[in-house]
Every structure is written in structure tokens, then in C-alpha cells.
Amino acid sequence: MESNTGLRKIIYIAALLMAMLFSFADADAQVTDTLKEVKVKARRAKAKVSNDERLNTYSPGQTIVTIDSATLEQYKFQTMANLLAQQVPVFVKSYGLNNVATLNFRGASAAQSQVYWNGIPIQNAALGIADVSLLPVELMNKVNVVYGSSSALWGSGNVGGALLVENDLPAFGDSVHFSQSASAVAGSFGHYRFGIKSALSEERFAFTVNIFGQSARNDFPYTDVNDSNRRMANAELQSGVGLLQVAYKVNDRNTVTARAWYQQYYREIPPALFETASLKNQRDETIRLMMDWKRTGTQTNTYIKTAYIRDYVWYRDTMVLVNSRNFTNQVYTEAGIDHRFNKHHKLLVFTPVHLS
């Protein structure tokens, strides 16, 4: 028995020694074959909220509210006045159904709040304001609201803030790509809307057209100040809007883009609370033509853009024999250079010329 016990101890000790030898061998193999730990650190690239570098890079410290694509899709068939009034902390002063709606930032007047389309100011030259109820959300791909004065970047009239609406940059592809979509909307009180959007692109050419029209009677019932049930009269709305974009890629660094935006609105203005009837109506017709050239370099980007804007407003009130027509013409040209010295230092120099 004692010999068997001693033999077992010897076997256990031998097995333990063998296990230790194998473990040391594995440890040596791991030391020689295992790579050293490497830590990879990186900062997430900041998403660009605009096609304009003045907003992406040169607006530090400013409050910028960006409307996301999901919200734009939700308000696709409405006006910019409804979108801003319900989704952005900005005061939209509306003068009633089928009437003017203007922006007011932080106590500034409507004339001190600018509206830009792809970097071009689109205020009416005669009124000095922009009617945001005439800006359809469907035409815009990017919407940003900038708070505070930034006259050095957006012009001397920008005291309270600015609304920036933009269209997407042309998308070129290696092969021919064509897409088309249509939309139709029907609502209460004679509201109908129909639109078509088509896009064609290839390696050096891109084309997009967006057209829609709408009409509405707006003859809804309401209770007046005398508790009488009435139906809204003289409140019809008709409109037609079209946006055409054509882009040509000269080479890998140079791109030329042309845009044409035409819209026509006919609005009947219903009576105010102190009026028994109304025969007022207003016709707004606007054409905006824009062309820009961009050159992209390794360190320096150059651009030139020019635009022509024509506004026509025809206001009539046959009850008081008012028949007023107003034509305005504007020409805007801007040239700029954006140079990057290194990853921490950039310089933007641009010169705008605005004639009306």
C-alpha cells in the first residue's frame, strides 16, 4: 500500500511538472507571436448642414436651427410659413388667410430678417420683405434658420436673423440614371394639389424639374362676432410653381449650374372681422434665374454666381376702386475665394453686388 501511495505521488508530481512546462511554452509562444496593442482614435466628421461654407465653417458661436429631412417630408405639401411657425422658435407674423406672412427674429422687424435662396437674397425690392407664405417646402432640400446679426456674412440688412433655403447640389453618376415621381393631394373645402418631379443624370450632365399646381376654395363655416353662422367668402387660392435645374461638369474641378424658378399665385383676400364683405384679390408672379460656377482645388475653392429676380404684384379691390400694379427687378452677383492654409486656418473673401 505504501509503495502504491508513493507511486501515485510521483505520477501526480510528474503530471504537474508537465502541465507547468506546457503552460510556460504557451506563454513564450504568445509573447513572441502576439502583436502589441494599438489604439485608434478619431473625431467624427461634422456633418455639413448647408452647401454654403459661410454657414458650415464661418459662423462660430451663432445659433443655427436645421430642419431635418423627415420634417421637410412631413410638411412637403405646405408652405414655409406653416413649417417655421410649428417647428422653429421664430415668430411668423401672419395677416390671415391668403395673406402675407413675414419673419421676425428676436424683436427685429420683417425688413431686418433676410431670406436667401442658394445664397441669393430674395426679398421683394419694393417692400423690403419676403412673404414666406409663398415659399413652398416641396421645392427645398435644405432649410436652416440663423439667429443673430451676421451682416458681414449675409448682408447689411441681416439684424435679427436669416432663413436659408437651398436645393441639393447636382449628383453626377458613372451611368445614366432617370427617376420620376408624382404626387396628388385632395382635402376639405375644395383643396387639390398635383405635382411631378423628374431627374436625369449621367457622368457630366444632371437635370431636375419639379412642377406642381394647387387650388382651394377655402369656404369653411365659422361663427362671426355676432354669433352668426357664416361661410367664408372670397377666399379662393390658385397657384402654379416650377423649378428647373441643369448642371454640367466641365471636368473634375469645374461645375456650372443653372436654375430657373417660376411661380404664380392668385389669392382672394377674405373680409376682416370689421368688414361685411370683401372683393380684394392679389396676384403674385415671380421669376428667379440663377447661374453659378464652382472650381474645387486641393486648398482653394473659387465660385462666381449671378441671379436675376423679377417680382410682379397686382392688388385689386373693386369696392374702393383700387387697382395697383408693382414691378421690381433685381440683379445679384457674388464672387468669392475660400482658401485653406491648414486644418486649423481658413480664409474666405467674397464680394457681393446687389442692384435693384
Secondary structure in CASP SS format (residue, H / E / C, confidence):
PFRMAT SS
TARGET T0000
AUTHOR 0000-0000-0000
METHOD secondary structure of the structure
MODEL  1
M C 1.00
E H 1.00
S H 1.00
N H 1.00
T H 1.00
G H 1.00
L H 1.00
R H 1.00
K H 1.00
I H 1.00
I H 1.00
Y H 1.00
I H 1.00
A H 1.00
A H 1.00
L H 1.00
L H 1.00
M H 1.00
A H 1.00
M H 1.00
L H 1.00
F H 1.00
S H 1.00
F H 1.00
A H 1.00
D H 1.00
A H 1.00
D H 1.00
A H 1.00
Q H 1.00
V H 1.00
T H 1.00
D H 1.00
T C 1.00
L C 1.00
K C 1.00
E C 1.00
V C 1.00
K C 1.00
V C 1.00
K C 1.00
A C 1.00
R C 1.00
R C 1.00
A C 1.00
K C 1.00
A C 1.00
K C 1.00
V C 1.00
S C 1.00
N C 1.00
D C 1.00
E H 1.00
R H 1.00
L H 1.00
N H 1.00
T C 1.00
Y C 1.00
S C 1.00
P C 1.00
G C 1.00
Q C 1.00
T C 1.00
I E 1.00
V E 1.00
T E 1.00
I E 1.00
D C 1.00
S H 1.00
A H 1.00
T H 1.00
L H 1.00
E H 1.00
Q H 1.00
Y C 1.00
K C 1.00
F C 1.00
Q C 1.00
T E 1.00
M H 1.00
A H 1.00
N H 1.00
L H 1.00
L H 1.00
A H 1.00
Q H 1.00
Q H 1.00
V C 1.00
P C 1.00
V C 1.00
F E 1.00
V E 1.00
K E 1.00
S E 1.00
Y C 1.00
G C 1.00
L C 1.00
N C 1.00
N C 1.00
V C 1.00
A E 1.00
T E 1.00
L E 1.00
N E 1.00
F C 1.00
R C 1.00
G C 1.00
A C 1.00
S C 1.00
A H 1.00
A H 1.00
Q H 1.00
S E 1.00
Q E 1.00
V E 1.00
Y E 1.00
W E 1.00
N C 1.00
G C 1.00
I E 1.00
P E 1.00
I C 1.00
Q C 1.00
N C 1.00
A C 1.00
A C 1.00
L C 1.00
G C 1.00
I C 1.00
A C 1.00
D C 1.00
V H 1.00
S H 1.00
L H 1.00
L C 1.00
P E 1.00
V H 1.00
E H 1.00
L H 1.00
M C 1.00
N C 1.00
K E 1.00
V E 1.00
N E 1.00
V E 1.00
V E 1.00
Y E 1.00
G C 1.00
S C 1.00
S C 1.00
S H 1.00
A H 1.00
L H 1.00
W H 1.00
G C 1.00
S C 1.00
G C 1.00
N C 1.00
V C 1.00
G C 1.00
G E 1.00
A E 1.00
L E 1.00
L E 1.00
V E 1.00
E E 1.00
N C 1.00
D C 1.00
L C 1.00
P C 1.00
A C 1.00
F C 1.00
G C 1.00
D C 1.00
S C 1.00
V C 1.00
H E 1.00
F E 1.00
S E 1.00
Q E 1.00
S E 1.00
A E 1.00
S E 1.00
A E 1.00
V E 1.00
A E 1.00
G E 1.00
S C 1.00
F C 1.00
G C 1.00
H E 1.00
Y E 1.00
R E 1.00
F E 1.00
G E 1.00
I E 1.00
K E 1.00
S E 1.00
A E 1.00
L E 1.00
S E 1.00
E C 1.00
E C 1.00
R C 1.00
F E 1.00
A E 1.00
F E 1.00
T E 1.00
V E 1.00
N E 1.00
I E 1.00
F E 1.00
G E 1.00
Q E 1.00
S E 1.00
A E 1.00
R C 1.00
N C 1.00
D C 1.00
F C 1.00
P E 1.00
Y E 1.00
T E 1.00
D C 1.00
V C 1.00
N C 1.00
D C 1.00
S C 1.00
N E 1.00
R E 1.00
R E 1.00
M C 1.00
A C 1.00
N C 1.00
A C 1.00
E C 1.00
L E 1.00
Q E 1.00
S E 1.00
G E 1.00
V E 1.00
G E 1.00
L E 1.00
L E 1.00
Q E 1.00
V E 1.00
A E 1.00
Y E 1.00
K E 1.00
V C 1.00
N C 1.00
D C 1.00
R C 1.00
N E 1.00
T E 1.00
V E 1.00
T E 1.00
A E 1.00
R E 1.00
A E 1.00
W E 1.00
Y E 1.00
Q E 1.00
Q E 1.00
Y E 1.00
Y E 1.00
R E 1.00
E E 1.00
I E 1.00
P C 1.00
P C 1.00
A C 1.00
L C 1.00
F C 1.00
E C 1.00
T C 1.00
A C 1.00
S C 1.00
L C 1.00
K E 1.00
N E 1.00
Q E 1.00
R E 1.00
D E 1.00
E E 1.00
T E 1.00
I E 1.00
R E 1.00
L E 1.00
M E 1.00
M E 1.00
D E 1.00
W E 1.00
K E 1.00
R E 1.00
T E 1.00
G C 1.00
T C 1.00
Q C 1.00
T E 1.00
N E 1.00
T E 1.00
Y E 1.00
I E 1.00
K E 1.00
T E 1.00
A E 1.00
Y E 1.00
I E 1.00
R E 1.00
D E 1.00
Y E 1.00
V E 1.00
W E 1.00
Y E 1.00
R E 1.00
D E 1.00
T C 1.00
M C 1.00
V C 1.00
L C 1.00
V E 1.00
N E 1.00
S E 1.00
R E 1.00
N E 1.00
F E 1.00
T E 1.00
N E 1.00
Q E 1.00
V E 1.00
Y E 1.00
T E 1.00
E E 1.00
A E 1.00
G E 1.00
I E 1.00
D E 1.00
H E 1.00
R E 1.00
F C 1.00
N C 1.00
K C 1.00
H C 1.00
H C 1.00
K E 1.00
L E 1.00
L E 1.00
V E 1.00
F E 1.00
T E 1.00
P E 1.00
V E 1.00
H E 1.00
L E 1.00
S C 1.00
END
